[in-house]
Amino acid sequence: AESESFFKEYHHAADGRITVMLGPHAPYTCPPDYLKKVVTLSQQLGAEIHIHLSETKGEVEKCIAQYGKSPIELMRDLGILDCGVLAAHCVHVSPKDIEIMKEYQVRVAHNPGSNLKLASGIAPVPQLLEQGVCVALGTDGAASNNNLDMFEEIRLAAMIHKVNAFDPLLVPAKTAVEMGTLQGAKAVGLEGQIGCIAPGFKADITLLDMHAPHWYPRNDRFSLMAYSAGAGDVHTVIVN
């Protein structure tokens, strides 16, 4: 009831700057009967769903033991994926899970900092991207990611998959920056409105002070954004 009230009051509020999704936490805290109620409310409101899925190996093993299927398969069978889903983490997803995610256009919020701090594992981001799944970046919460620095997430996303596969070409700088901008907009349902600087888009722009030594040499701006930029470089933020 609180979620319904919150959605009705705040969805598209503040001249459209605020958008709302229903947020059941995860399959291991929200049992199937509860999630079915979320699906019903989602359909009534036309609201999408944000949920944490397959974050840890133990979570996936417990789900399979309890329901005979992975968290992704369980969400499909409960109708969650029919509602439009932004799924956090997706660290321990199988090739079959990825196929389902692609079919239902599940968007992923990749949280490399949190996954490293909690030793959850490294998400198969290169495989997700290869299959055309939208992968954006998140910080998770302050309990598992102290500074909530999105520049740090861009840098981690550009680095951990390289070392995980011993391949320095995985998740190039441009891809990592797009995960923090263009794909982020798509993940929260604002594709075509924000996420890049283009005619017709809202002016949601971050200006960076590039005078410090770590901004030189300026051979590749995407590389500088991924490997050099930090929150302290932000000079001005323009919204809407």
Secondary structure, DSSP 8 states (H G I E B T S, - for coil): -HHHHHHHHHTTBTTTTB---B----TTTS-HHHHHHHHHHHHHHT--EEEEES-SHHHHHHHHHHHSS-HHHHHHHHTGGGG-EEEEE--S--HHHHHHHHHTT-EEEE-HHHHHHTT-----HHHHHHTT--EEE----TTTSTT--HHHHHHHHHHHHHHHHT-TTSS-HHHHHHHHTHHHHHHTT-TTTSSS--TTS---EEEE---SGGG-S-S-HHHHHHHT--GGGEEEEE--
